[in-house]
Amino acid sequence: MTETTSPGAGLTDAPFDDNLTEVDVARVAATLRATFRSGRTRSAQWRSDQLNRLAQMMVDNEQEIIDALSNDLGRDPFESWFTDIAGTVAEARYAAKHVKRWMRRDRHLLELPQLPGRGWIEYEPYGTVLVIGAWNLPFLLSLGPVICALAAGNTVVLKPSELSSRSSKLMAELVPRYLDHDAVAVVEGGREISELLLAQGFDKVCFTGGTETGRKIMAAAAKHLTPVTLELGGKSPVLLADDCNVDVAAGRVAWTKLINSGQVCVAPDYVLAHRDVAERFVDKVCDAWVRYRTDQPKGMRIVNLHHVERLAGYLTRTRGDVVFGGGVDTAALTVEPTVVVHPDSSEPLMTEEIFGPILPVLTVDSLDDAIDFVNARPKPLAAYLFSESRKVRNRVVSEVSAGGMLVNHVAFQASTTRLPFGGVGNSGIGAYHGHWGFEEFSHAKTVMTKPTRPDLSAMLYPPYSDKAWKLARKLF
Ligand code: TXE
């Protein structure tokens, strides 16, 4: 692991200017709006150039980014590269390559009564977009939405999370060096700054974070009727059918549950294992965690004391059996990878999003029970199924509602540019990545053109005659 400074250091030496005022924030917004009005962000050339620069920024500063993530989150360098760096670069390069095509008019043939005429969708940038980033994958979940906003031709204010303050500071340093600084601004700060920004009435807001904060963001945006994209969390279940490949399921769940110490919105939250495979699955997860972490300290770094205490609270209040781990070190800000079997479905471990390296495993008697369990709760951001059967897969895909679904693996559905990523219900509104990101940050403007000759609509002008009635009934 790259050497880290003391846990939580990023929290105490907050690098951002707490004295930003409404006037400063308004000035930033005014600059970005003026740039948007100048029209320069609309060309395909400007967009792809900015996107390529953003990708280059991530490549040129790989070590600085890894160091910032190590400081903020105690993250392993490989994981930092794999999640925040590679994912952001891929998204930016893909958008740079395709944006010209995405911008093309989407023409549609009109129905007979609308002829002569032509119709199309013109993808128009909203204007100036506010992106409020998350702390868990600070680069990916801040710059990912920025990429989509730029691809759509907007100017952008990015407010990275104050909880990952080194990453926030690094973005504030790098973004103006690489990107058009009159079109993309980084404003650092906490809740007060987010509130000041929201009060500016941007043309679009994208927030990534918890469901409760998402509600507040949406309420603040509603005052200006600002459209929102909310990438929230939820409890993403893993369903293990009786025919699943237990070895593979255990290896994949064990790995993905530990990435970023489980602080990932699409991490497996809990497991519903069929009675026939539950015990074997738990044994294999425990084995895998022993194997994966031979050279590591037992505990896994959590972002701050509040979240360590939150996780510790889940463990002290559980009525399940802790069969692996369970240790919490508040001074070191760590929680051990932990398996809890048979927790009560009404305890906090099973009602709150865990967002940490704790894996509850519940046993179910049938697929019906598993599906009913998931559907009786708020819709998750992701649902996972391990099964070898196409019939089982089709049932779960059609009967379980979730932002996204992945069969026989975990989390990978969120890291492709070829499919949309987003929640449903409590887990979010809207979706992005690749082409869907371009659409999410564009207004799909309806455009129709009509020739002035022949002027067929003159036949319908008032005073309305019987002839006009008859004609209208035939046509429409
Ligand atoms: O707050 P949040 P937290 C989940 C995870 C975690 C929970 C809470 O379960 O335990 O959310 O996370 C700004 N008006 N996820 O405590 O919700 C604030 O400045 C405007 C899922 O970290 O992330 C900060 O930037 N802004 C997840 C951010 O919101 C406000 C990623 C912190 O909110 C505000 C992270 C207000 N009233 C956590 N209040 C994912 N989906 O990936 C706060 N903020």
Residues whose N, C-alpha, C, O or C-beta is under 5 A from the ligand:
A	BS01	TXE	G133 A134 N136 P160 S161 E162 G189 G190 R191 S194 E195 T208 G209 G210 T211 T213 K216 E231 L232 G233 C265 E353 F355
